[in-house]
Amino acid sequence: MIGMRQRSFLGLLKSNFRRRGAESAVRWHRAQYLEQRASAADDQGREAGRLSRNYYDLVTDLYEYGWGEKFHFGVRRRGEGLESSLVRHELRLAEGLGLKPGMQVLDLGCGIGGPMRNIARATGARVLGVNINGYQVRRARELNRAAGLEGETGLIECDWMQLPLAAETIDAAYAIEATCHAGDRGALFRQIHRVLKRRAYIMGYEWCLTENYDPYNPLHCRDRAGIEEGSGLPSLTTRQDIEQAIRGNGFELIECRDLAPECDPETPWYLPLKGDGFSSQALKRSHLGGIALQGMVAALEHTRILPHGAGAVVRLLRLCGDSLVRAGEAGTFTPLLFFHARKRDGDFNGD
Ligand SMILES: C[S@@+](CC[C@H](N)C(=O)[O-])C[C@H]1O[C@@H](n2cnc3c(N)ncnc32)[C@H](O)[C@@H]1O
């Protein structure tokens, strides 16, 4: 298997930062983020794809180093390990959608395909991953092949705003912590509506602000901005906006609720970022691991072993992690907004 373990840590860092000039890419990221924050919603929609593509060029190897093959959180029950809770979180969607052999399913924003492989393996359905980031698509393809799942999976490198799929050809769709990258969520749901078969289902987990978020509280605003910039997002929104984007674009909303309260209080969703034990894997994801990585990368950047900008990328990830933990503790944000919807019958035309 072509896993991270076969690459040295230095090799991983070099590949992460050389894929794209880190310095200019991280500068572009900041400028783009600030511009989006100041721009109207329509403009955010247009630029969100570029923001995601650039962001995941900068961070994908580091994500894989910390999180393995899945880039999402999950609901962890008492005594449950992180990895098994994440697999269960993925399979909850597969079960809810009733996936089975013969079905063709979309994984919108599939990352490097960890969830797609689990779901294809568990259900026998054929899972098509959609992803705007070419590096992630290549990595997912490599891992699918290594897992012997080439036949059960497929990958489409595209912006989900222009899905290159014929109308009414897909049996079901899911999205795990990905649709928060859409600048115009309504337009995305119209695309999904177009490709889904009649009365087909979509399920997913969304990132959103909770009712505890107060736009006049400077600490809440700071954490929101840190999550957006550190995760390459256009703009976080509320549950009401997400529900409206689903309902207003050809779907009947069956359920929409925050699963964060289902987490065992001792293992909230953000615990891996805060520090969850002392195994080497747990340390990599944690606040302390971030500090250590930043020190190491700064030294390697200083001695020109890593290119300029490498340290800024690690700072971006630390901004993201620290902001997520603070917002999670304050209860102003959740990455676990579960939604379940069905394509509505009728003459709604999603084109
Ligand atoms: C946080 S990652 C989640 C990855 C995956 N669902 C998982 O759980 O491992 C978000 C994903 O959405 C993808 N994405 C963001 N914007 C996109 C767009 N406009 N079109 C297609 N994919 C997009 C990113 O490239 C990335 O793979």
The ligand as an ORCA input file, in Angstrom:
! r2SCAN-3c Opt
* xyz 0 1
  C     -12.634     18.987      4.323
  S     -12.390     18.193      2.797
  C     -13.434     16.768      3.090
  C     -12.925     15.575      2.350
  C     -13.695     14.284      2.491
  N     -15.127     14.464      2.386
  C     -13.355     13.584      3.766
  O     -14.204     13.598      4.660
  O     -12.259     13.018      3.867
  C     -13.331     19.121      1.587
  C     -13.209     18.609      0.163
  O     -14.072     19.348     -0.707
  C     -13.403     19.555     -1.954
  N     -13.953     20.729     -2.650
  C     -13.955     22.005     -2.208
  N     -14.505     22.824     -3.132
  C     -14.889     22.039     -4.179
  C     -15.519     22.303     -5.433
  N     -15.852     23.548     -5.801
  N     -15.766     21.264     -6.255
  C     -15.419     19.991     -5.905
  N     -14.794     19.690     -4.721
  C     -14.533     20.693     -3.863
  C     -11.954     19.768     -1.528
  O     -11.034     19.673     -2.592
  C     -11.817     18.686     -0.443
  O     -11.507     17.469     -1.032
*
